Amino acid sequence: MTLAQARKRYPMVPSEIVKWAVENIADVSDLERGLSRLEAAKRVQIKYSAA
């Protein structure tokens, strides 16, 4: 996965974290799992901070 693909797929994850993950996690499934969990955590944070 390229940096551009990851930024487009996980827009809520901060850029520096996406960049680090793409550069340092070789296994694509591990990369996707980690970024998707961060994306989900950000969504939960936003959902409950607005309440």
N, C-alpha and C positions, 0 to 999 in steps of 0.2 A: 504494500500500500504506500502510495506517495504522500508527501506532506499535504499537497493540495486536496487529494482525495479524503484524507483524514479530517482536514479542516471543514470540508463540505459536509461530511457525514456526521461529525460531532461538533456542531457549531457552539455549544455551550461550554465545552472544555476550553480552558485558557490556552492561548497559542503556544506559550512556552512549554506547557505540559505535553501538548500534541507533538511539538517539534522534538522534545526529548524522547518521547515514547517511540516515535517513528525511527529515530536514529539509534535507539538502544535496545529495542525489543525485536529480535529477529523473527520469531515465530508469529505469523500473521494472526493465527487464532488467539494467541495470548494478547497480542496488540488490540485486536477487536474487542476481546472480553474486557480488558482493562479500561479502554476508552468508553465502552458502552456503560460500564458501571459508573464511571465518573460522570457521564452524561445523565444517567438516571439519578444519581445523587444530587446533581445540580438542579434537575427538575423538581425533585422533592423539596430541596432547600427553598427554591423560589415559591413553590406551591404553599408551603407552610409559613413562610416569612410574610406573605401577603395577608394571611388570615388574622 
